[in-house]
Amino acid sequence: MAAGAKSFLADAGYGEQELDANSALMELDKGLRSGKLGEQCEAVVRFPRLFQKYPFPILINSAFLKLADVFRVGNNFLRLCVLKVTQQSEKHLEKILNVDEFVKRVFSVIHSNDPVARAITLRMLGSMASIIPERKNAHHSIRQSLDSHDNVEVEAAIFAAANFSAQSKDFAVGICNKISEMIQGLATPVDLKLKLIPILQHMHHDAGLASSSRQLLQQLVTSYPSTKMVIVTLHTFTLLAASSLVDIPKQIQLLLQYLKNDPRKAVKRLAIQDLKLLANKTPHTWSRENIQALCESALHTPYDSLKMGMLSVLSTLSGTIAIKQYFSSAPGTAATTARSFDLVKLAQECCYHTNRGIAAHGVRILTNISASCQEKDLLPLEQDAVFGLEALLVLCSQDDSPGAQATLKITLTCMVKLVKCRPHLSQSVVESLLTQLHSAQDSARILMCHCLAAIAMQLPVLADGILGDLMDLYKLIGQSATDKKQELLVSLATVIFVSSQKALSTEIKTVIKQQLENSSNGWTAYRIARQASRMGNHDMARELYQSLLTQVASEHFYFWLNSLKEFSHAEQCLTGLQEDNYSSALSCIAEALKSYHKGIASLTAASTPLNPLSFQCGFVKLRIDLLQAFSQLICTCNSLKTSPPPAIATTVAMTSGNDLQRCGRISNQARMKHSMEEFRSLATRYGDLYQSSFDADSTTLRNVELQQQSCLLISHAIEALILDPESVSFQEYSSNGTAHVESEYERRMMSVFNHVLEEVESLNRKYAPVSYLASNTCLCNAVIALLKVPLSFQRYFFQKLQSTSIKLALSPSPRNPAEPIAVQNNQQLALKVEGVVQHGSKPGLFRKIQSVCLNVSSVLQSKSGQDYKIPIDSMTNEMEQRVEPHNDYFSTQFLLNFVILGTHNITVESSVIDSNGIVWKTGPKTTIFVKSLEDPYSQQVRLQQQQGQPPSQQQQQRTAYSRF
């Protein structure tokens, strides 16, 4: 195991030439043994970094035992350092193997005469509560320390009691009465009561305990009306209700009651804060009466800060199921009555409020009502929402302050949501954005450009007539070189690329390049080129990549830019395709393939061990193979024209029962069938690429899916028109295009798919059996139509926002990876598989790991026994287990049989399952070798038999027994 962990941990670093796990631990151990306090403290505080780099139990167990020794014999400052390390490394605590020994060393300090040492020990025990929830000696020490006369020790005991209550039902039940007595006792100081009350939030392990805690809190709220007590008690009340779930409606009513009746602003703020918490956690428990009461409080309060808080709660609720309950359970749902609701009145009143925050919440509520209640005719509300959004846009776009920018973000988000749900409002929203764009501040312009691009990606609302205004603005911006201007150049260029659905005109390209030459840096030019590649403007992208080639300092960056330039040139070659001109199409595809092959060579050179560019290489290789398949299909169709099937081909096909005879020659039949199988194989490979891209954003995955669908479409067309027109079905393809499209590329691809399917279906129905000429023309036109849609290189091709990787460690593992592990054939090998999930800076941005699926298989590589027939089951092992990672760590074991003597190859492959149940083949795949040896007794018996000596009686009995 040590060697296995070491081999894993050696490549767990991030490109740094650092020590391996054992050396790093020895280095820190040397610091711990130093006689200087400073060096000891420095060694202790470096442990969290060690745990982060080498997160496997073998090292963590040793490290924590060393820290426990320091805690036991060190002074209080060292103990405090160990406590902080333990709290920082909480997710690694469960990897401690010798928990008893660790606790024993820490717990010995609880008997110290120093109350500070005892307090630190109590906090240490509280921090370890997740791994020792039922330790009775710890429970007893906490109870005892609650009665201490030293305030530091009592506060530490309260901290430990809270942590143990959260983890242990037994402790919570036992301590509840003690806490209750202390809170209600007259001898307990008020500040101590304020620290004890929050412990009750953890009394949710069963209904009886939760109920008794609620009763106590109810008594406290009534008995102690001071502001601090009410605030702490109410908040504890809310957290207890949120955990126990059954009392949430009662808690909402209680908070609303305090919000309405209590005159203290601090209590009202606390009530609003807790209502927001419950609105986020359980919006379905809010009744119409609750929302109505909150609306009335907001309408009548004279304080803007409180009104903003209440509107914040209502805007949260308006984006959930609660808003539908509010409108549906009311008498009368006609459009005339919609405006009479208090919620609508409140939102309309707040839309034009002098406070920006209140106005933002008002328009958000109106937007959410318009988006959620689409079955109602809410035209007046839609207009109110648009007018409110336009007013806020004018107000915030002139102000450069952070508050105004935050409000502007809310406004623009609401605009995108409103346009998505109510497309008929898009024109007025876009016009107001474009009008305001000229006079806005630079920081506001950037956000407004993002909004325009988001709207235009969903709906083609930016007409060519708008381009003139955008270009004038682009010239104006380019005269300055500040960071804001650079960001604005990129944002505005994105809007221009989105709005020009066809190829960019020469004038636009000249203006963009001229502004980039005058005032931009290389990074801005690269970002604009990247956006051009995403939007399919490959001619512009190629020129920008070409201009950047000489501006980079690394050869890897040079090769990366060169590959992007070649890919853009390849895609540019395909824009000149024309229908019915197949020889030109073949030459365009050949030219594109030439550039793609140059590009893939550069891309391979750009990859490094730390950044292997696996998705990019996989995507481009598939594109190359797809273009070759398209070219091959056009050639096959052309060969059918030059050597058409004989006139009696249909009759021959009917008499022989082989539909392929209709294609004429055997070679044509085979080529068509081969072509169909090739497209299906490409579709499977695109599916594999999709499954391996766990960290990709949804648009990139949709792009891969569209490539896969294009392969399936062509294979379906070949089958429907040529190979098997009788049995093909169109029903499974009829629903294409009904889903909401997210980008212009997807819209155009779906349009081509539907058009090709209609053509194939109409030919199949009208002219059955289809003539070879019509079928060839249809297939070639389908290929050209697919290639004429400019390929979109999506975000994941350039940028990885989420990073997730799994590292595995196998035990036992050999010292040398090439050496096999020796196992006797009458024994089973217990293979332990441990793993850690490593994340980047934004874990779970697109999807989260729910569980890890581990597949273990073994194959007999070489046999070293007698050559007789072996059952297949004995030659292989095939097992699968699913484990849920806890704190990004998982561990499981497999029992493997190796009955057959020889060398076996064991492969352990991991894949992940996300929260939606989708399996992603992320890897990694690890291989070890096992050598199955004959056990000594069987070897002795076999040798005796070979020498002709009969085995002894004892041996005979044992042989019979083992056979039985």
Residue pairs with C-beta under 8 A, 6 or more apart in sequence:
1 58
1 809
1 811
1 812
1 813
1 832
2 22
2 58
3 813
3 814
3 815
4 809
4 810
4 811
4 812
4 813
5 21
5 54
5 56
5 58
5 59
5 809
6 20
6 21
6 22
7 813
7 817
8 56
8 807
8 808
8 809
9 20
9 21
9 53
9 54
9 56
9 59
10 20
10 21
12 53
12 54
12 55
12 807
13 53
14 610
15 610
18 24
18 53
19 27
21 53
21 54
21 56
21 59
22 59
24 50
24 53
24 54
25 50
25 59
25 62
25 63
28 43
28 46
28 47
28 50
28 63
28 66
29 43
29 66
30 43
31 39
31 40
31 42
31 43
31 46
32 40
32 43
32 44
32 66
32 69
32 70
34 40
34 43
37 75
37 77
37 78
40 70
40 74
40 78
41 77
41 78
41 81
44 67
44 70
44 78
44 81
44 82
44 85
45 81
45 84
45 85
47 63
47 67
47 85
47 89
48 85
48 88
48 89
50 59
50 63
51 59
51 60
51 63
51 89
51 92
54 60
55 92
55 95
55 836
55 888
55 889
56 95
56 809
56 834
56 836
57 95
57 96
57 97
57 834
57 891
60 92
60 95
60 96
61 95
61 96
61 97
61 98
64 86
64 93
64 96
64 102
65 98
65 101
65 102
65 105
67 82
67 85
67 86
68 82
68 101
68 102
68 105
68 106
69 105
70 78
70 82
71 78
71 79
71 82
71 105
71 106
71 109
71 124
72 105
72 106
72 108
72 109
74 82
76 114
76 116
76 117
76 120
79 109
79 117
79 120
79 121
79 124
80 120
82 124
83 120
83 123
83 124
83 127
86 93
86 124
86 127
86 128
87 127
90 127
90 130
90 887
91 887
91 888
91 889
92 887
92 889
93 128
93 130
93 131
94 130
94 131
94 886
94 887
94 889
95 889
96 102
96 131
99 131
99 132
103 128
103 132
103 135
103 138
106 121
106 124
106 125
106 128
107 121
107 125
107 137
107 138
107 141
109 117
109 118
109 120
109 121
110 118
110 121
110 122
110 125
110 141
112 118
112 121
115 148
115 150
115 152
115 153
116 152
116 153
118 145
118 148
118 153
118 156
119 145
119 150
119 152
119 153
119 155
119 156
120 156
122 141
122 142
122 145
122 153
122 156
122 157
122 159
122 160
123 156
123 159
123 160
125 132
125 138
125 141
125 142
125 160
126 142
126 156
126 159
126 160
126 161
126 162
126 163
126 164
127 163
129 160
129 163
129 164
129 166
129 167
129 168
130 167
132 138
133 164
133 167
133 168
133 171
134 168
134 170
134 171
138 160
138 164
139 164
139 168
139 170
139 171
139 174
139 175
142 157
142 160
142 161
142 164
142 175
143 174
143 175
143 178
145 153
145 154
145 156
145 157
145 160
146 154
146 157
146 158
146 161
146 178
146 182
148 154
148 157
154 192
155 195
158 195
158 196
158 199
161 171
161 175
161 179
161 199
162 198
162 199
162 202
164 171
164 172
164 175
165 171
165 172
165 175
165 199
165 202
165 203
166 202
169 205
169 206
169 209
172 202
172 203
172 205
172 209
173 205
173 209
175 199
176 200
176 203
176 209
176 212
176 213
179 196
179 199
179 200
180 216
182 188
182 192
182 193
182 196
183 193
183 196
183 197
183 216
183 220
184 219
188 196
190 226
190 228
190 229
193 224
193 229
194 228
194 229
194 232
197 217
197 220
197 229
197 232
197 233
197 236
198 232
198 235
198 236
198 239
200 213
200 216
200 217
200 236
200 240
201 236
201 239
201 240
201 243
202 243
203 209
203 210
203 212
203 213
203 240
204 210
204 213
204 240
204 243
204 244
207 244
207 246
210 240
210 244
210 246
210 247
213 240
214 237
214 240
214 241
214 247
217 233
217 236
217 237
217 240
220 229
220 233
221 229
221 230
221 233
221 234
221 237
224 230
224 233
227 264
227 266
227 267
230 258
230 262
230 264
230 267
230 270
231 266
231 267
231 270
234 254
234 255
234 258
234 267
234 270
234 271
234 274
235 270
235 273
235 274
237 251
237 254
238 251
238 255
238 274
238 277
238 278
240 247
241 247
241 248
241 250
241 251
241 278
242 248
242 251
242 277
242 278
242 281
242 282
245 282
248 278
248 282
248 285
249 285
249 287
249 290
251 274
251 278
252 275
252 278
252 285
252 286
252 290
253 290
255 271
255 274
255 275
255 278
256 271
256 275
256 290
256 293
256 294
256 297
258 267
258 268
258 271
259 268
259 271
259 272
259 275
259 294
259 297
259 310
260 293
260 296
260 297
262 268
262 271
265 303
265 305
265 306
268 306
269 305
269 306
269 309
272 306
272 309
272 310
272 312
272 313
273 309
275 294
275 313
276 309
276 312
276 313
276 316
278 285
278 286
279 286
279 313
279 316
279 317
279 320
279 322
280 316
283 316
283 317
283 320
283 321
283 322
284 320
284 321
284 322
284 325
286 317
286 322
286 325
287 325
288 325
288 326
288 329
288 330
291 314
291 317
291 322
291 326
291 343
292 326
292 342
292 343
294 310
294 313
294 314
295 314
295 342
295 343
295 345
295 346
296 342
297 310
298 307
298 310
298 311
298 314
298 346
299 342
299 345
299 346
299 349
301 307
301 310
304 353
304 355
304 358
307 350
307 358
308 355
308 357
308 358
308 361
311 346
311 350
311 358
311 361
311 362
311 365
312 361
314 343
314 346
314 361
314 365
315 361
315 364
315 365
315 368
317 323
318 343
318 364
318 365
318 368
318 369
318 372
319 364
319 368
319 372
323 368
323 369
323 372
323 373
324 372
324 373
326 341
326 343
327 333
327 338
327 341
327 369
327 373
327 376
330 337
330 341
333 376
334 377
335 376
335 377
335 378
335 379
335 380
338 344
338 373
338 376
338 378
338 380
338 381
339 345
339 348
339 380
339 381
343 365
343 369
344 366
344 369
344 381
346 362
346 365
347 362
347 363
347 365
347 366
347 369
347 384
348 362
348 366
348 384
349 362
350 358
350 359
350 361
350 362
351 359
351 362
351 363
351 366
351 384
351 387
351 388
351 391
352 359
352 388
352 391
353 359
353 362
356 392
356 395
356 396
356 403
356 404
356 407
357 403
357 407
359 388
359 391
359 392
359 395
359 407
360 392
360 407
360 410
360 411
362 388
363 385
363 388
363 389
363 392
363 410
363 411
363 414
364 410
364 414
366 381
366 384
366 385
366 388
367 385
367 389
367 414
367 417
367 418
368 417
369 378
369 381
370 378
370 381
370 382
370 385
370 418
370 421
370 422
371 417
371 418
371 420
371 421
371 422
374 421
382 418
382 422
382 425
385 414
385 418
386 418
386 425
386 428
386 429
389 411
389 414
389 415
389 418
389 429
389 432
390 432
392 407
392 408
392 411
393 408
393 411
393 412
393 415
393 432
393 433
393 436
393 448
394 436
395 404
396 404
396 405
396 407
396 408
396 411
396 444
397 408
397 436
397 439
397 440
397 441
397 444
397 445
397 448
398 439
398 440
398 441
398 444
399 405
399 441
399 444
400 441
400 443
400 444
404 444
405 443
405 444
405 447
408 444
408 447
409 447
412 447
412 448
412 450
412 451
415 429
415 433
415 451
415 455
416 451
416 454
416 455
416 458
418 425
418 429
419 425
419 426
419 429
419 455
419 458
419 459
419 461
420 458
423 459
426 455
426 459
426 461
427 461
429 455
430 452
430 455
430 461
430 462
433 448
433 451
433 452
434 452
434 466
434 469
436 448
437 445
437 448
437 449
437 452
437 473
438 469
438 473
440 448
442 482
442 484
442 485
442 488
443 484
445 488
445 491
445 492
446 484
446 487
446 488
446 491
449 488
449 491
449 492
449 494
449 495
450 491
452 462
452 495
452 498
453 491
453 494
453 495
453 498
455 461
456 462
456 495
456 498
456 499
456 744
457 498
457 742
457 743
457 744
458 741
458 742
460 501
460 744
460 747
462 495
462 498
462 499
463 499
464 499
464 500
466 499
467 496
467 499
467 500
467 508
470 492
470 495
470 496
470 499
471 496
471 507
471 508
471 511
473 492
474 489
474 492
474 493
474 496
474 511
474 512
474 515
475 511
475 515
477 485
477 488
477 489
477 492
477 515
478 485
478 489
478 514
478 515
478 516
478 518
478 519
478 520
479 518
479 519
480 519
481 519
481 520
485 519
486 520
486 521
486 523
486 524
489 515
489 516
489 519
489 520
489 524
489 528
490 524
490 527
490 528
490 531
493 512
493 528
493 531
493 532
494 531
494 535
496 504
496 508
496 512
497 504
497 531
497 532
497 535
497 537
497 540
498 535
498 744
500 508
500 537
501 744
503 537
503 539
503 575
504 537
504 539
504 540
509 539
509 540
509 543
512 528
512 540
513 543
513 544
513 547
516 524
516 525
516 528
516 544
522 548
522 551
522 552
525 544
525 547
525 548
526 544
526 548
526 561
528 544
529 540
529 541
529 544
529 545
529 548
529 564
530 541
530 798
532 538
532 540
532 541
532 544
533 541
533 564
533 567
533 568
533 792
533 793
533 797
533 798
534 792
534 793
534 794
534 795
535 744
535 792
536 571
536 744
536 745
536 789
536 790
536 791
536 792
537 790
538 568
538 569
538 571
538 572
538 575
538 790
538 791
539 568
539 572
539 575
541 564
541 568
542 565
542 568
542 569
542 572
545 561
545 562
545 564
545 565
545 568
546 565
548 561
549 558
549 561
549 562
549 565
552 558
552 561
555 605
556 605
556 606
556 607
556 608
557 606
559 602
559 603
559 605
559 606
560 602
560 603
560 606
562 599
562 602
563 599
563 600
563 602
563 603
563 606
564 599
565 599
566 595
566 596
566 598
566 599
566 602
567 595
567 596
567 599
567 620
567 793
569 595
570 591
570 592
570 593
570 594
570 595
570 596
570 599
571 592
571 790
571 791
573 588
573 589
573 591
573 592
573 595
574 588
574 589
574 592
574 787
574 788
574 790
575 788
575 790
576 584
576 588
577 584
577 585
577 588
577 784
577 787
577 788
578 584
578 585
578 784
579 781
579 784
579 785
580 777
580 781
582 634
582 637
582 638
582 780
585 634
585 780
585 783
585 784
585 787
586 631
586 634
586 635
589 627
589 630
589 631
589 634
589 787
590 631
592 627
593 624
593 627
593 628
593 631
596 620
596 623
596 624
596 627
597 624
599 620
600 617
600 620
600 621
600 624
603 613
603 616
603 617
603 620
604 617
606 613
607 613
607 617
614 692
615 689
615 692
615 693
615 696
615 796
615 797
616 797
618 689
618 692
619 689
619 704
619 797
622 682
622 685
622 686
622 689
622 707
623 707
623 791
625 682
625 685
626 682
626 707
626 710
626 711
627 787
629 675
629 678
629 679
629 682
629 711
630 714
630 783
630 786
630 787
632 675
632 678
633 675
633 714
633 718
633 779
633 780
633 783
634 780
634 783
636 668
636 671
636 672
636 675
637 776
637 779
637 780
638 776
639 668
639 671
640 663
640 664
640 668
640 772
640 776
641 773
641 776
643 664
643 665
643 668
644 664
644 772
644 773
645 662
645 663
645 664
645 665
645 668
645 772
646 652
646 664
649 661
649 662
649 663
649 664
650 662
650 769
652 661
653 659
653 660
653 661
653 662
659 723
659 724
659 725
659 726
660 669
660 672
660 673
660 723
661 669
662 722
662 769
662 772
663 669
663 672
663 722
663 723
663 772
664 772
672 718
672 722
672 723
673 723
675 718
676 715
676 718
676 719
676 723
677 715
679 711
679 712
679 714
679 715
679 718
680 711
680 712
680 715
682 711
683 708
683 709
683 711
683 712
683 715
686 704
686 705
686 707
686 708
686 711
687 708
688 921
689 704
690 701
690 704
690 705
690 708
691 919
691 920
691 921
692 920
692 921
692 922
692 923
693 700
693 701
693 704
693 796
693 920
694 804
694 847
694 912
694 914
694 920
694 922
695 796
695 800
695 801
695 802
695 803
695 804
695 846
696 704
696 796
696 846
697 794
697 795
697 796
697 801
697 846
698 742
698 846
699 742
699 743
699 794
699 795
700 794
700 795
700 796
700 797
702 742
702 743
702 746
703 745
703 746
703 792
703 794
706 745
706 746
706 749
709 736
709 749
709 753
710 749
710 753
710 786
713 733
713 753
713 756
713 757
713 782
713 786
714 779
714 782
714 783
714 786
716 728
716 733
716 760
717 756
717 760
717 778
717 779
717 782
718 779
719 728
720 728
720 730
720 760
720 761
720 764
721 760
721 763
721 764
721 770
721 774
721 775
721 778
721 779
722 770
722 772
722 775
725 764
725 768
725 769
725 770
728 764
730 757
730 761
730 764
733 757
734 757
736 750
736 753
736 754
736 757
737 750
737 751
737 753
737 754
741 747
741 750
743 792
745 789
745 790
745 792
748 789
749 786
749 789
752 785
752 786
752 789
755 785
756 778
756 782
756 785
756 786
759 778
759 781
759 782
760 778
760 782
763 770
763 774
763 775
763 778
764 770
767 774
795 801
800 840
801 842
801 845
801 846
802 840
802 842
802 843
802 844
802 845
802 846
802 847
803 839
803 840
803 841
803 842
804 837
804 838
804 839
804 840
804 843
804 849
804 912
804 922
805 837
805 838
805 922
805 924
806 835
806 836
806 837
806 838
806 852
806 910
806 912
806 922
806 923
806 924
807 835
807 836
807 838
807 924
808 833
808 834
808 835
808 908
808 910
808 924
808 926
809 833
809 834
809 835
810 831
810 832
810 833
810 834
810 908
810 926
810 928
811 831
811 832
811 834
812 821
812 831
813 821
813 928
814 820
814 821
814 928
814 929
817 928
818 929
819 929
820 903
820 928
820 929
820 930
820 931
821 829
821 928
821 929
821 930
821 931
822 930
822 931
822 933
823 829
823 898
823 930
823 931
823 932
823 933
824 932
824 933
824 934
824 935
825 898
825 899
825 900
825 901
825 932
825 933
825 934
825 935
825 938
826 935
826 938
827 935
828 895
828 896
828 897
829 895
829 896
829 898
829 930
830 893
830 894
830 895
831 856
831 893
831 894
831 895
831 896
831 906
831 908
832 891
832 892
832 893
833 854
833 856
833 891
833 892
833 893
833 894
833 908
834 889
834 890
834 891
835 852
835 854
835 885
835 889
835 890
835 891
835 910
836 888
836 889
836 890
837 849
837 852
837 885
837 888
837 889
837 890
838 888
839 888
847 914
847 915
847 916
847 918
848 914
848 915
849 885
849 912
849 913
849 914
850 884
850 912
850 913
850 914
850 915
850 917
851 882
851 883
851 884
851 885
851 912
851 913
852 882
852 883
852 884
852 885
852 890
852 910
852 911
852 912
852 913
853 880
853 881
853 882
853 910
853 911
853 912
853 913
853 919
854 880
854 881
854 882
854 883
854 892
854 908
854 909
854 910
855 878
855 879
855 880
855 908
855 909
855 910
855 911
856 877
856 878
856 879
856 880
856 894
856 896
856 906
856 907
856 908
857 876
857 877
857 878
857 879
857 906
857 907
857 909
858 876
858 877
858 896
858 898
858 904
858 905
858 906
858 907
858 930
859 875
859 876
859 904
859 905
859 907
860 870
860 875
860 876
860 900
860 902
860 903
860 904
861 902
861 903
861 904
861 905
861 929
862 902
862 903
863 870
863 900
863 901
863 902
864 901
864 902
864 903
865 900
865 901
865 902
865 934
870 900
874 897
874 899
874 900
875 900
877 896
877 897
877 906
879 894
879 896
881 892
881 894
882 913
883 890
883 891
883 892
884 890
896 906
896 930
898 904
898 930
898 932
899 932
900 932
901 932
901 933
901 934
902 931
902 932
903 929
903 930
903 931
903 932
904 929
904 930
904 931
904 932
905 927
905 929
906 927
906 928
906 929
906 930
907 925
907 926
907 927
908 925
908 926
908 927
908 928
909 923
909 924
909 925
909 926
910 922
910 923
910 924
910 925
911 919
911 920
911 921
911 922
911 923
912 919
912 920
912 922
913 919
913 920
914 920
934 942
937 958
941 951
941 955
941 959
944 950
944 951
945 951
951 959
